[in-house]
Amino acid sequence: MTSIFRTVMGADFDRLHPELRRRFSVGLTSGEACTGRGVMERIWHGGRFVKPFLALGGTRNILVPRAGRRIPFTIENVPYKDTFGRETVTFVRTFDLPGGPRRFDAQMVLSPKGDRVLDYLGTHQHLASDLHFRAEPDGSLLIRSGEHRFREGPVDVRVPELIGGEAQVRESFDDRTGRFRIQVRVVNRYVGPLFGYEGSFEADYTDIRTCGVRPGLRPVREERRA
């Protein structure tokens, strides 16, 4: 077995910077969890019409409803098996915003065919998206989201492009500073940029057999549908 990210990227995985290869090797096979701590230089939002959607998403730890600069944050990447027996890796981001911390939760699993990563968002995994990974010529990692789906009880519908957004994540490693750099943009094809952030962080690795999965890191509800 190997990490879910190496599985979907195949030989392209080896083109990543060595530090990115280690970070995205986090999984049950490696036995490692990764915790990043750093600063978001900027968290930004689009026009005013975006704010109600961000506020609603914030109630379920989806997106971040407040903008800011120089915001300390933590990202926790911890592997575990979910209630359906699937290897899962957390991408839980906690932003120490004025007025109190806010979280942006995601849990990633391998698709049944092993050809893509499924990204479940929020405390109840109401939103799901396909993610596509690519190594860039400079060794950085580019992640693009595909189709988004909303799931609640018997409801399973595609999120219309009119109100949805395409996420683009770029992660790299700066050898000069010894820090990872990350840039996230969510854009709607009709109205433009909706939300994003950019910053840097340092990473520590721990043995998952020792640290386990801390309480509150897993979602309240897990979604079976892929």
N, C-alpha and C positions, 0 to 999 in steps of 0.2 A: 504494500500500500504506500501511497504518497499523499502529499497535501492536496486538498481540493483545487488549489490554484495551479499547482504544477500539472495536475491532471488535465485541466481545461486548456492550458497554454502549450502543453507538449514541449517540443524542442525550443520554442520561443522563450520559455522560462529561463533557459540558460543564458539568454542575451541580457538579462537584467543585471544591474549592479549587484555585487556580492551581498551587500547589506540588505538590499531589497529581496534577494533570493532567500536569505535567512528569515526575514520578517514574514514573507508569504509562504514559508515552509511550516509556519505554526500549524499544528494539527495533532491528532491523536497519535500519528506515527512518530513524529518528532518528540512528542511528549512535552513540548514547550508552549507556554503562554507568553504573550508580549504585551507590555504596558508602555505606552508612550506618554510623556509629559512635556508640555511646551506652552507656546503662546500663539494664539491666532492674532496676527497683525491686524486683520480686518474681517469682520462678519458684516455682510451687506445684504440689503433687500432691494427689490425692484420698486415699482410704483406703489402708491397707496392702496390700490385695489388688491395687492398681494397680502396685505396685513391680516385681513380676516381669515384667509386660508392658513397662514402661518400660525395664527393664534389657535385655530381649531386643531391643526396638526400638533401643536405644542402640548395639548391635553393628553395626547397618546405618545409622547416622545418621538414625534416625527417632525423633522426640520427644527429650526431654532427661531422663536418668535421675536427675538430682540437683536438689534444690530449693535456693533461696538467695535472698539479698537484696543489692541494689546490685552486680549482676554486670555487668562490662563485656562488651559484645558488638559484633559486626560483622555486617552483612547485605550480601551481594553479589548485585546484580541485573545479570547480564551476558547479553546476547543472542548467540546463535550458531545455526548450522544443525546439527541432529543427524545421525546416520548415515542417517536416512531422509529427509533433506531438509526437515524441518520446522523452522520458526523456533521457537526455544526460549529462555526467559528463566530464568536461575537465581534461586532464592531460597534461598541458602545462608547459614544463620545459625551463627555460631561464638560460643559462650559461654565466657568465661574463668573457669571455675569453679575453686574451690580443688582442688588435686590434678591439674589439667590441663584443657585446653580440650575442649569437647564440641561436636559439630556436629549440626545439624538440616537435612538437605538436601531440597530440592524443586526440580523442574524443571517449568516450565509451558509447555504448547503449546496451540494452537488446535485445537478438534475439527474433524473433516473437514467438517462442515456449517457451521462458523463460528459456532455458536450458544452455545458454552460453552467454558470453559477447562478443560483436563485437567491435573490436578496429580499428577505422579509423585513418589513419596516414596522417599528412601533411596538408598544407594549402588548398588543393583541394581534400583531402580524396581519393587520387589515389590508395593507398594501404589499404587493409583491412585484418584483421586476427582474427581468433577465439582465445579467451583466456580461459584458464582453471585454476580455483582457488582451492587451497588446504591449509588447516590449518596444520601446522607441530606440532609435539609433544611438542615443546618448546613454542608454541603460536605464532610463526612467520607465515608469509604468503608466500606461493610459488605460483607464476603465471608462466604458460608455454603457449607459443603461439602454435597455430595449423597451419592449412593451410593458406597460404597467397594468396591473389588475387589482380590483377592489373585491375583497372577500369578507362576507359576514353571514354566518349561517348558510342558508341555501343560495345566497346571492354570490355570483361569480361573474363579474362583468369587466370588460376592458375599459380603462379610463380614457375618455375621448381626448384627442390631441388638443382640442380647444382649451381644456382646463389642465391638461397634464404638462409635464416638463421632461426634457432629456437632461440627465445628469452626466457631467464629464468630470472625472477625477484624474489628476496628475500627481503622482508621487515619485519623488527622486531622493537621492542621497548626496549631500554636500560634503565631499571629502575634506574641504578646507575647515569647516566648522564642526564636522562630525555629527551633523544633525540631518534628520529627514525633513524634507520640505513637501508640503501638500497644498494643492489648490483645487477647489471644488466650485463648479458653476452649474446651476440648474436653469435651463432656458426653455421658454415656450416658443414654438416656431411662429406663433402669430403675434405675441405681444412682447417678446424679447426676454431679457434676463429677469429671473424671478428671485434668486437667492444664491448665496455663495459665501465661501470663506477661504482664507489663505494664511498659512503660518508655518511653523517649524517645531520639531520636537526631538527629544532624545528617547531611546528605547532601552528597556531592560527586559531580560528574559528570565522566566522562572519555570521550574519543573511542575507541570500540572498535577503530577501525583502527589506533590507536597502542598501546593497552594489550593488545588481544587477550584471549584466555581463558587465565587462568593455569593451570599444571599442577595437577591434583587437584580442579579445580572441577567438571568434568563427571563424571557417574556412571560406575561401572565397567561397567555393562551398561545398554543402552537398550532400552525396551519399544516394540514396534511397535503393539500392540493398543490401540485407542482405546475 
